[in-house]
Amino acid sequence: MIISKHLLFVNGFLILLQNSNYEDLYLIKLLFAMKRLTLLLAIFFCFCCLNAQESVTGRYARFLTPVERYVAYRVAVTPEIDGILSDKEWKNAPWTNLFTDISGDGHPTPRFDTRAKILWDDDYLYVAAQLEEPDVWAYIKERDEIIYYDNDFEIFLDPDNDGKNYFEMEFNALATVFDLFIEHPYRSPESSFITIGWNASGLRVATHVDGTLNDNSDRDRGWTIEVAIPRKAVNDGITNILQAGNIISVGFSRVEWQTDKLADGGYSVRKNKKGGNLPEDNWTWGANGRVAMHMPERWGKVYLSTKKSGDVFPALPDEDLMRILWAMFYREEEEFGHNHRYINEIPYADVILAEGLWAKYDHKIHHRWRDENGNVREYPGADYCYCDACCADFLIRTGIDIRKEIASGVDPASIPEWAQFRCDVLTDLVNTICDSLHAQGCKVSADVFPGPEGYAEPMVRQQWKKWDVDMFFPMNYNDFYLEDAEWVGEITRVEAAGTLKPVVSGLFICHDWKNKDKITDPEGSGLTPSELKTAIEGSMSSGAAAICLFTPDRMTPEHWEVFEKVVKGGVRK
């Protein structure tokens, strides 16, 4: 976002452009209050393995199968909501695929068939379902009781596909309704805000039993349901979802209990030996991969067509990329569930840790960083992975069998081709992501380690000058490398050389700068006011397109005073 001729706000940070001559300095402080929106391409682990045997996409393959798709046709005449699917509008609508076990492959095929249809107009989203059932029963009659204690049919609706702020509606064969609004899925680390008191105003629902209800003396054929969901009930705070061409997320689920027939003609849920209910079956429109319906990304995609028939579902962009990103999400989710932290919070993911951090993480990383000759040694625990796929790829690219080399006693750190392979795989991944985003007209920036020669490349395998990124933000945190403020200008000169892409020198500020000599943790240190002046002038005179304050919240009045003087004084090459 351009603020003025010389003031640029990028990624949530104020940028000083070359030949700046600012007048509105105090606008900076207001801008820094805005949320940081940096796109980080520190996504190392998504191309490599989580252990020696499986890739991240392989590990979560059950969650990465293609979701169901459906073309919903627009109707000119509202179908009669009576539970009987005899209207010609329904006859023209295709059935979904039959429901499957929610956990997917390897789990039993549902005992009874379930399928659904969807239509729409300007005011309603219409859903119909047919549930095969030899014994139809339902006892819950009060609205907003827990309907899934009966056999039920459930609709989940995420109108704007953002994975949060979605709606759940449950129905039994009596057409009793349990509807609620959910802020975000239960898996979120934050407590989900659930509004059971929310009612879909204007909701219309009807059921029809093909047989007898709550009578075990005969064999039923099943039941059908029709639901008209009002646009106004699920449109609060977002644009109109019922527009031609929209794609919305819709999940369907059926809860089915095993039952025993009672002497009075009714039914009861079958018990286990301890007297509790046997587990229910969960059958869904497309498998989620586990018994968890609150995974909006796994729900079906419904395309709202203007046609009456014969339309096709449009291509979804970047599906391969989305599979990788979702696999990354599931890995982070698993890590948080086990250890209450995310992978990007693990402090020893670098092959070589910045020297200033060696002492701080010595209790976690039991590694001697220098050999007897004073040379820096790579940390083997961060040199991953050695899965079949990576080793085979390396063999094809270089002719070297890395496993044989290791088995013969060779240190993989001594094989330059192995390090280059790591760099190349990361470069390929980043450029694949960039190609996809550029095709959509997006610009991409990346926070990177310094260098890359001497730092980013050996430490985290970033040869970022080969990346098709539009702007680089090297994190030139001198204290992390036990260097003085002059180093910032020196490393910026290296970074700006050999690339036509803008390089924005990232600076790290010390808030308690008066006591900097007592601070032993570089992550709590940074630039003093006088060092800030040196770093800005050094960066700009060394070819940086701009500077970026990575920790603007640490700026003190003294920092701002120096900053203002540097700005008003101008920065020259």
CORBELFEN-V99902 format. One line per field, one symbol per residue. psi: psi as a letter, one per 40 degrees, with the letter a starting at -180 (. if undefined). Layout:
# CORBELFEN-V99902
psi = ???
This chain:
# CORBELFEN-V99902
psi = hhdadehhhhfeihhhiifigidfdedddddeeihhfhhhfgfdeeeaidaediiddddfddeeihiiihhhiiidhhihgeehfeiddddehiiiiiiihdeaieiihidiihiiihiiaddihhhiihhhheghihehehieigdeeihihihhhgdefeeigiihhiiaeefihhiihhdiideidihhhhgdehhghehhiiihhgaihfheeihidaiiihhhhhdddfeheiihdgiheihihhhhihhhihiihideeaiihiiadeeiiiiiihhigiideighdggdeeiihhhhieidieiihihhifddddddddddddddddddddefiideehefehdhihdeedddededgghheiaeeeihhihdeegiifiddddddddddeehgddddddeehhdeehddddddddddddddddddddddddeeiihihhiiibdhdcddddefhgeeeifidhighgggdddefiiddddddddddddheieihhhhhihihdfddfdeehehdeeaahiddddddddddddeeeidiihhdgdeehiddddddddddddeihi.
